[in-house]
Amino acid sequence: MLILEQLSTSILVGPKQLPHIHQLVLDAAEVLDIPPPSLYIRQSSQPNAYTLAISGREPVVVVHTALIELMTEAELQAVLAHEMGHLKCDHGVWLTVANLLTLGVEISPFTPSFLVGNLQDNLMRWVRAAELSCDRAALLVAGDPKVVVSVLMKLSGGCPKLAGQLNVDAFLDQARGYDEASNSPLGWYLRNAQTRQLTHPLPVARAREIDEWSRSAEFLALGVTPAPTPSGITDGLSGIEV
């Protein structure tokens, strides 16, 4: 049903349809050593991307047009790599469970509410950690932490008009400022309350995390060759070089 919806309402990217974007998928999949998923571009004013993984079917990545308008091709490839990270790490089943709980689906009428709450808290904590893992997949493909941080920055407060004026280093300074502001018992409590039911870590936390991991011995020891730099990198798909 979900796949049929994409086929009927979105654009399927392939060798004959937006082949340069199709190549971004192929290159990212090669770095992550997974079969390339199908990619659909969907008309939407919300900058978003998500993965549909259904047992027995080829996985699907969906990207909204508003997100493409915000990103350079290198950043778009990082977004695609993030989504493929869910496939590489086999996150599908638990992400589905988390989405159902987020929608308020009842686990069992006989399960005590405190157990349900504990399960939800732990599952959402796992979901947020899964997103950090996928940010690392994006870095492996991009090879440059500033590309991944730029994606997070643009999703936080970017728009096509400002995209070329945003400063990655300033956003990382902002992330460090958030850490300092929340580095107290009260700050920790407020931070935990702010993130407890979120499906994604805060953008500043993700930016700081990927920046630190890019300089870690663990990352350097991997020795992964990133994807080729997309040729003719543009501001979104507008053809304006940056």
C-alpha positions in Angstrom: 0.0 0.0 0.0 2.8 2.4 1.0 4.8 1.6 -2.1 1.8 1.9 -4.3 1.2 5.4 -2.9 4.7 6.5 -3.8 4.4 5.1 -7.3 1.1 7.0 -7.8 2.0 10.4 -6.2 5.8 10.8 -6.4 8.7 10.7 -9.0 10.8 7.5 -9.1 14.4 8.4 -9.6 16.4 6.2 -11.9 18.9 6.0 -14.8 16.4 7.8 -17.1 14.8 10.1 -14.4 17.1 12.6 -12.7 20.2 10.3 -13.4 22.6 12.6 -11.4 20.5 12.1 -8.3 20.3 8.4 -9.1 24.1 8.3 -9.2 24.2 9.9 -5.7 22.2 6.9 -4.4 24.5 4.4 -6.2 27.7 6.0 -4.9 26.3 6.2 -1.3 25.1 2.6 -1.4 28.6 1.4 -2.6 30.3 3.1 0.4 27.9 1.6 2.9 28.0 -1.8 1.1 24.3 -2.2 0.7 22.0 -2.7 -2.3 20.7 0.7 -3.5 17.1 1.4 -2.4 14.5 2.9 -4.7 14.3 6.7 -4.3 11.1 8.7 -4.7 10.9 12.5 -4.8 7.6 13.7 -3.3 6.1 17.2 -3.6 5.9 18.7 -0.1 6.6 22.1 1.6 8.1 20.2 4.6 11.8 19.5 4.2 11.9 15.8 5.2 13.2 12.4 4.1 12.3 9.0 5.4 12.8 5.3 4.7 10.2 2.6 4.1 11.4 -0.9 4.7 8.9 -3.7 4.3 9.8 -7.3 4.7 10.2 -9.1 1.3 10.2 -5.8 -0.7 12.9 -3.5 -2.0 13.4 -0.7 0.5 12.3 2.8 -0.5 13.7 6.2 0.5 11.4 9.2 0.0 12.7 12.8 -0.2 10.5 15.9 -0.2 11.0 18.6 -2.7 11.4 21.3 0.0 14.5 19.4 1.3 16.0 19.3 -2.2 15.6 23.0 -2.6 17.6 23.6 0.6 20.5 21.3 -0.1 23.6 21.2 -2.3 24.0 17.9 -4.1 26.7 16.9 -1.5 24.3 17.6 1.3 21.5 15.8 -0.5 23.7 12.7 -0.8 24.4 13.0 3.0 20.7 12.9 3.6 20.3 9.9 1.4 23.2 8.2 3.2 21.6 8.9 6.6 18.4 7.2 5.4 20.5 4.3 4.0 22.1 4.0 7.4 18.7 2.8 8.8 18.9 0.0 6.2 22.5 -0.8 6.9 21.8 -1.0 10.7 18.5 -2.9 10.1 16.5 -0.4 12.1 13.2 -1.0 10.3 11.3 -3.2 12.8 12.0 -1.1 15.9 11.4 2.1 14.1 8.0 0.8 13.1 7.2 -0.1 16.7 8.4 3.4 17.9 6.2 5.1 15.2 3.2 3.1 16.4 3.7 4.0 20.0 4.2 7.6 19.0 0.8 7.4 17.3 -0.7 6.2 20.6 -1.3 2.5 19.6 -2.0 0.5 22.7 0.5 -2.3 23.5 -1.9 -4.3 25.5 -4.9 -3.4 27.7 -3.5 -5.7 30.4 0.0 -4.1 30.6 0.5 -1.8 33.6 0.8 1.9 32.5 4.1 2.3 34.3 5.6 -0.6 32.3 4.3 1.0 29.0 5.8 4.3 30.0 9.1 2.7 30.8 9.1 0.8 27.4 8.3 4.0 25.6 11.1 6.0 27.3 13.7 3.3 26.5 12.5 2.8 23.0 12.6 6.5 22.2 16.1 6.7 23.7 17.1 3.9 21.3 15.4 5.7 18.4 17.4 8.8 19.1 20.6 6.8 19.3 19.7 5.2 16.0 19.6 8.6 14.4 23.1 9.3 15.6 24.3 6.1 14.0 22.7 7.2 10.7 24.5 10.6 11.0 27.7 8.6 11.1 26.7 6.7 8.0 26.2 10.2 6.3 29.7 11.2 7.4 31.2 8.0 6.0 29.7 8.8 2.6 30.3 12.6 2.7 33.8 12.3 4.1 33.5 15.9 5.5 31.7 16.6 8.8 30.9 20.1 7.6 28.6 18.7 5.0 26.6 16.7 7.6 26.6 19.7 10.1 25.4 21.9 7.3 22.4 19.6 6.6 21.4 19.8 10.3 21.8 23.5 10.4 19.6 24.0 7.3 17.0 21.7 8.7 17.0 23.8 11.9 16.5 27.2 10.4 17.5 27.3 6.8 15.6 28.4 3.7 16.6 28.7 0.0 17.2 32.4 0.3 19.6 32.1 3.3 21.2 28.7 2.4 24.3 30.2 1.0 24.8 32.6 3.9 24.7 30.1 6.8 27.9 29.5 8.8 28.7 25.9 9.9 31.4 27.0 12.5 28.9 29.4 14.1 26.4 26.6 14.3 28.9 24.4 16.1 29.7 27.3 18.5 25.9 27.4 19.1 26.0 23.7 19.9 28.8 24.2 22.4 26.9 27.1 23.9 23.9 24.8 24.4 26.0 22.2 26.2 27.4 24.9 28.5 23.9 26.3 29.2 22.5 22.9 30.1 25.6 21.8 32.2 23.9 22.0 35.6 21.4 19.9 37.5 18.5 22.2 36.5 19.9 22.3 32.9 20.1 18.5 32.7 16.5 18.2 34.0 15.2 20.7 31.4 17.3 19.1 28.6 15.9 15.7 29.5 12.4 17.0 29.6 12.9 18.7 26.2 14.2 15.5 24.5 12.3 12.7 26.3 9.6 12.1 23.7 11.5 13.3 20.6 12.3 10.8 17.8 15.4 12.7 16.9 18.1 14.2 19.1 18.3 18.0 19.1 20.0 19.4 15.9 22.7 21.1 18.0 23.4 17.9 19.8 23.7 15.9 16.6 26.0 18.6 15.1 28.3 18.4 18.1 28.2 14.6 18.2 29.2 14.2 14.5 31.9 16.9 14.7 33.5 15.1 17.7 33.2 11.7 16.1 34.9 12.9 12.9 38.0 13.7 14.9 38.0 10.5 16.9 40.5 7.6 16.6 37.5 5.3 15.9 36.5 7.2 12.8 40.0 7.6 11.5 40.7 3.9 12.1 37.8 2.9 9.8 39.7 4.3 6.7 36.5 4.4 4.6 36.9 6.0 1.2 33.9 8.5 0.9 31.8 8.7 -2.2 33.1 10.8 -5.1 32.4 14.5 -4.8 29.2 15.1 -6.8 30.1 16.9 -10.0 28.7 20.4 -10.5 27.5 20.8 -6.9 24.6 23.2 -6.9 22.4 25.1 -4.5 19.5 22.6 -4.4 18.7 21.8 -8.0 18.5 25.4 -9.1 21.7 25.3 -11.1 23.3 28.1 -9.0 26.9 27.1 -8.2 28.2 27.5 -4.7 
